[in-house]
Amino acid sequence: MVDIERYSGRNNVLQHRAQQALAEVMRAAWEELGIVLPGTLRQDNGDSQLAVLPPETSERRVLRIAPLLDRLLREHNQGLSAEARVRVRVGVHQGLVHLDSANGFAGSAVVTVCRLVDSPQLKSMLRRFPRAEVALVVSDLIYQDVVRQYQDLPQDQFLPITASLPDKGFAAPAWVFVPGQDAAASTVPDAFPADPQERTDLNRVDRPQEVGTPQPPAAGQVFQHITSHGPAAFGNGNTVTTYGSADDTRPGRSPR
């Protein structure tokens, strides 16, 4: 999911221009990443775009959207006033999604990535780094399975947080990355320990969890038959498969 910072505070003309900029930048980003995204897998909502990526899309390729958007927006924002500048928050998670719902995509994965992007912990990153164009948040699952394993983005620049929206009853471990900045050098009150051994599993059902004191899931879990997604990119809903190998190829095929 991609969402424009401070969109509602703009006047009508600047909102119109910001929407145009988001559409153009996202179109350029998908093209440069080599990801074909039909309209049926994209949900546009004025100041945001929610995408369900094709099942053959590599998770590693998806995460490259953060530095790519940073560059594209930096080019777009040259010469613009502070109020006209377009900066975005990006969220990446994975899970199952119903694509045939009556009024948009449905599923807990959709809710999760929207909450991550809307969390005050992520919003604070763009305030903390005023020269940044993008702030990326990934779920703990994406961090453990992709960021930590392959390090296409510098792992030591990810800041662990607990993304929380108390009024929504939401709290989840996540990781924040700001292209061109060292987010890990920042501190947030609710950051959790980076050592996987210090964590407990939120998915355990044999003990209750307090919403106000969530703990991130334990590392080393094996997730099978899941389709990964990009900026709010999720599984394809009806078909659950395993795609996105380390070399950007589907499992069982030789590298291209």
Helices and strands as residue ranges (DSSP letters): E 2-4, H 12-33, G 39-41, E 42-44, E 48-51, H 59-63, H 65-77, E 88-92, H 108-118, H 120-128, E 134-139, H 140-142, I 143-147, H 148-150, G 155-157, E 159-165, G 166-168, E 170-177, G 183-185, G 196-198
